[in-house]
Each structure stands twice: as structure tokens, then as C-alpha cells.
Amino acid sequence: MRKKWIFLAPLAILAMLLFIAIGGEIVQQLWNWLLPALFGWRQITFWQALGLLALCRILFGGFGGRGLHRSNFRRRKAEHWGMTPEEREKFRQGMRSRCGGFGAPTSGTNEPA
């Protein structure tokens, strides 16, 4: 088992560095191909492209895994799906009271007005 990790660790590090290098090169090439022609902006270097890629990852992708907000959403949604009809109706009533009745039916029928 230990020999397997000794082989896989350097391979994983190499793959990660290759992925970062390719990502930086792609960002640089796309930026230098599109933005100077479209908006008249300056071309960027490889290191600026890596910085831009890291900034986008921080702003839009988070730091690890699948992201806290997405996993919480899925957990809450799964809990909602497991509700009984009475629990769902109670949940809907609570949401209507918090949201000011937006989207709440005005009568007991499902017919359009």
C-alpha cells in the first residue's frame, strides 16, 4: 500500500502542475486573441493569466470540493423531498408568510382567474 502512494504522489503533483500550466496558457491565449481586438485592452503574460485564473477560481469556484453553498442546497432540497404532505403544506405556509404571500393562490381552487 505504501509503495502505491510513493508512486502516485509525484504523479498527482505532476498532473496538477500540468493542469495549471495548460489552464494558464489557455487563458492567456484566449485573452490575447479576443480582448485586444474587441476592446483595445493590452495583452497579458502567462503569469498574469495564472493570476487571473486564480482570481476567478476564488471569486466563482470557491476553495475546495463542491462548495459549501451547493452541498447545503442539495441537503435541504433532499430533506424537502422527504417531507410528508402535511409537512410540505406547513413549509409552504411559512414561506408565504415570510414572502408576503407572493405566488400564493387567492382561492381554494386551481382554476385560472
Secondary structure, 3 states (H helix, E strand, C coil): CHHHHHHHHHHHHHHHHHHHHHHHHHHHHHHHHHHHHHHCCCCCCHHHHHHHHHHHHHHHHCCCCCCHHHHHHHHHHHHHHCCCHHHHHHHHHHHHHHCCCCCCCCCCCCCCC
